[in-house]
Amino acid sequence: MMAQSASNPVSVVGSEFTAPYSLDIIVDRRSGGNMIITDINHNILLKVKSCNTTFHYERALHQPDGRIIVRLRDKIISQHNRWKVYRGDSRSNNNLIFSTKQPNMIQFKTSLQVFLENKTSGNDACDFKIKGSWSKRKCKIYTGDSYSSTTIAQMYKKDKSKKVKLDKNKFMVTIYPNVDYAFVVALIAIVDAMKTVDKDYAEKMAESNAQIIGATA
């Protein structure tokens, strides 16, 4: 599908991260929740670094020179897997940009709602939404809360043009014109972190169950 310009520019993290043309990026997932984001010429655009604390899962989105753009933090004891995104190296609500949550506590496909902190409308509808299959790297990001809304970015497991060779830890994202690519990467980092949290929880539960079975055997 050919990328179309968003009807209105999407600038959530910053207008300096938008371009008037379609942008293809490569997301290289590293160990521990870290990521390197490059263009198709392998120039580094952004970095995602894991910075978990004792009580929170966290990620920081960095400029190539190491400056922190935004900090991503999960909300502790959240039924809907909520995350909050703060400007710079902050955890203060004064610097909150947007938050995310899963619409359902149990879901088999990726679905994430995004709520801007500075939204002026009084309704409870989300401002953006991610839907698709994370395991197949086939997610799309939409404005609003439905498939009929404008698509602003979409993921691909393989480069269909064959111009870029991708290994199993890499995938591509096409970001449509006038769309904030730092915002898109922040959302991808949240989904990736959520999947890590779910995996960690499943492993801990399996370990705990094995200990209980071993103790009662």
Secondary structure as a PSIPRED ss2 file (coil, helix, strand):
# PSIPRED VFORMAT (PSIPRED V4.0)

   1 M C   1.000  0.000  0.000
   2 M C   1.000  0.000  0.000
   3 A C   1.000  0.000  0.000
   4 Q C   1.000  0.000  0.000
   5 S C   1.000  0.000  0.000
   6 A C   1.000  0.000  0.000
   7 S C   1.000  0.000  0.000
   8 N C   1.000  0.000  0.000
   9 P C   1.000  0.000  0.000
  10 V E   0.000  0.000  1.000
  11 S C   1.000  0.000  0.000
  12 V C   1.000  0.000  0.000
  13 V C   1.000  0.000  0.000
  14 G C   1.000  0.000  0.000
  15 S H   0.000  1.000  0.000
  16 E H   0.000  1.000  0.000
  17 F H   0.000  1.000  0.000
  18 T C   1.000  0.000  0.000
  19 A C   1.000  0.000  0.000
  20 P C   1.000  0.000  0.000
  21 Y C   1.000  0.000  0.000
  22 S C   1.000  0.000  0.000
  23 L E   0.000  0.000  1.000
  24 D E   0.000  0.000  1.000
  25 I E   0.000  0.000  1.000
  26 I E   0.000  0.000  1.000
  27 V E   0.000  0.000  1.000
  28 D E   0.000  0.000  1.000
  29 R E   0.000  0.000  1.000
  30 R C   1.000  0.000  0.000
  31 S H   0.000  1.000  0.000
  32 G H   0.000  1.000  0.000
  33 G H   0.000  1.000  0.000
  34 N C   1.000  0.000  0.000
  35 M E   0.000  0.000  1.000
  36 I E   0.000  0.000  1.000
  37 I E   0.000  0.000  1.000
  38 T E   0.000  0.000  1.000
  39 D E   0.000  0.000  1.000
  40 I C   1.000  0.000  0.000
  41 N C   1.000  0.000  0.000
  42 H C   1.000  0.000  0.000
  43 N C   1.000  0.000  0.000
  44 I E   0.000  0.000  1.000
  45 L E   0.000  0.000  1.000
  46 L E   0.000  0.000  1.000
  47 K E   0.000  0.000  1.000
  48 V E   0.000  0.000  1.000
  49 K E   0.000  0.000  1.000
  50 S E   0.000  0.000  1.000
  51 C C   1.000  0.000  0.000
  52 N C   1.000  0.000  0.000
  53 T C   1.000  0.000  0.000
  54 T C   1.000  0.000  0.000
  55 F C   1.000  0.000  0.000
  56 H C   1.000  0.000  0.000
  57 Y C   1.000  0.000  0.000
  58 E E   0.000  0.000  1.000
  59 R E   0.000  0.000  1.000
  60 A E   0.000  0.000  1.000
  61 L E   0.000  0.000  1.000
  62 H E   0.000  0.000  1.000
  63 Q C   1.000  0.000  0.000
  64 P C   1.000  0.000  0.000
  65 D C   1.000  0.000  0.000
  66 G C   1.000  0.000  0.000
  67 R C   1.000  0.000  0.000
  68 I E   0.000  0.000  1.000
  69 I E   0.000  0.000  1.000
  70 V E   0.000  0.000  1.000
  71 R E   0.000  0.000  1.000
  72 L E   0.000  0.000  1.000
  73 R E   0.000  0.000  1.000
  74 D E   0.000  0.000  1.000
  75 K C   1.000  0.000  0.000
  76 I C   1.000  0.000  0.000
  77 I C   1.000  0.000  0.000
  78 S C   1.000  0.000  0.000
  79 Q C   1.000  0.000  0.000
  80 H C   1.000  0.000  0.000
  81 N C   1.000  0.000  0.000
  82 R C   1.000  0.000  0.000
  83 W E   0.000  0.000  1.000
  84 K E   0.000  0.000  1.000
  85 V E   0.000  0.000  1.000
  86 Y E   0.000  0.000  1.000
  87 R E   0.000  0.000  1.000
  88 G C   1.000  0.000  0.000
  89 D C   1.000  0.000  0.000
  90 S C   1.000  0.000  0.000
  91 R C   1.000  0.000  0.000
  92 S C   1.000  0.000  0.000
  93 N H   0.000  1.000  0.000
  94 N H   0.000  1.000  0.000
  95 N H   0.000  1.000  0.000
  96 L E   0.000  0.000  1.000
  97 I E   0.000  0.000  1.000
  98 F E   0.000  0.000  1.000
  99 S E   0.000  0.000  1.000
 100 T E   0.000  0.000  1.000
 101 K E   0.000  0.000  1.000
 102 Q C   1.000  0.000  0.000
 103 P C   1.000  0.000  0.000
 104 N C   1.000  0.000  0.000
 105 M C   1.000  0.000  0.000
 106 I C   1.000  0.000  0.000
 107 Q C   1.000  0.000  0.000
 108 F C   1.000  0.000  0.000
 109 K C   1.000  0.000  0.000
 110 T E   0.000  0.000  1.000
 111 S E   0.000  0.000  1.000
 112 L E   0.000  0.000  1.000
 113 Q E   0.000  0.000  1.000
 114 V E   0.000  0.000  1.000
 115 F E   0.000  0.000  1.000
 116 L E   0.000  0.000  1.000
 117 E C   1.000  0.000  0.000
 118 N C   1.000  0.000  0.000
 119 K C   1.000  0.000  0.000
 120 T C   1.000  0.000  0.000
 121 S C   1.000  0.000  0.000
 122 G C   1.000  0.000  0.000
 123 N C   1.000  0.000  0.000
 124 D C   1.000  0.000  0.000
 125 A C   1.000  0.000  0.000
 126 C C   1.000  0.000  0.000
 127 D C   1.000  0.000  0.000
 128 F E   0.000  0.000  1.000
 129 K E   0.000  0.000  1.000
 130 I E   0.000  0.000  1.000
 131 K E   0.000  0.000  1.000
 132 G E   0.000  0.000  1.000
 133 S E   0.000  0.000  1.000
 134 W C   1.000  0.000  0.000
 135 S C   1.000  0.000  0.000
 136 K C   1.000  0.000  0.000
 137 R C   1.000  0.000  0.000
 138 K E   0.000  0.000  1.000
 139 C E   0.000  0.000  1.000
 140 K E   0.000  0.000  1.000
 141 I E   0.000  0.000  1.000
 142 Y E   0.000  0.000  1.000
 143 T E   0.000  0.000  1.000
 144 G C   1.000  0.000  0.000
 145 D C   1.000  0.000  0.000
 146 S C   1.000  0.000  0.000
 147 Y C   1.000  0.000  0.000
 148 S C   1.000  0.000  0.000
 149 S C   1.000  0.000  0.000
 150 T C   1.000  0.000  0.000
 151 T E   0.000  0.000  1.000
 152 I E   0.000  0.000  1.000
 153 A E   0.000  0.000  1.000
 154 Q E   0.000  0.000  1.000
 155 M E   0.000  0.000  1.000
 156 Y E   0.000  0.000  1.000
 157 K C   1.000  0.000  0.000
 158 K C   1.000  0.000  0.000
 159 D C   1.000  0.000  0.000
 160 K C   1.000  0.000  0.000
 161 S C   1.000  0.000  0.000
 162 K C   1.000  0.000  0.000
 163 K C   1.000  0.000  0.000
 164 V C   1.000  0.000  0.000
 165 K C   1.000  0.000  0.000
 166 L C   1.000  0.000  0.000
 167 D C   1.000  0.000  0.000
 168 K C   1.000  0.000  0.000
 169 N C   1.000  0.000  0.000
 170 K E   0.000  0.000  1.000
 171 F E   0.000  0.000  1.000
 172 M E   0.000  0.000  1.000
 173 V E   0.000  0.000  1.000
 174 T E   0.000  0.000  1.000
 175 I E   0.000  0.000  1.000
 176 Y C   1.000  0.000  0.000
 177 P C   1.000  0.000  0.000
 178 N C   1.000  0.000  0.000
 179 V E   0.000  0.000  1.000
 180 D C   1.000  0.000  0.000
 181 Y H   0.000  1.000  0.000
 182 A H   0.000  1.000  0.000
 183 F H   0.000  1.000  0.000
 184 V H   0.000  1.000  0.000
 185 V H   0.000  1.000  0.000
 186 A H   0.000  1.000  0.000
 187 L H   0.000  1.000  0.000
 188 I H   0.000  1.000  0.000
 189 A H   0.000  1.000  0.000
 190 I H   0.000  1.000  0.000
 191 V H   0.000  1.000  0.000
 192 D H   0.000  1.000  0.000
 193 A H   0.000  1.000  0.000
 194 M H   0.000  1.000  0.000
 195 K H   0.000  1.000  0.000
 196 T H   0.000  1.000  0.000
 197 V H   0.000  1.000  0.000
 198 D H   0.000  1.000  0.000
 199 K H   0.000  1.000  0.000
 200 D H   0.000  1.000  0.000
 201 Y H   0.000  1.000  0.000
 202 A H   0.000  1.000  0.000
 203 E H   0.000  1.000  0.000
 204 K H   0.000  1.000  0.000
 205 M H   0.000  1.000  0.000
 206 A H   0.000  1.000  0.000
 207 E H   0.000  1.000  0.000
 208 S H   0.000  1.000  0.000
 209 N H   0.000  1.000  0.000
 210 A H   0.000  1.000  0.000
 211 Q H   0.000  1.000  0.000
 212 I H   0.000  1.000  0.000
 213 I H   0.000  1.000  0.000
 214 G H   0.000  1.000  0.000
 215 A H   0.000  1.000  0.000
 216 T H   0.000  1.000  0.000
 217 A C   1.000  0.000  0.000
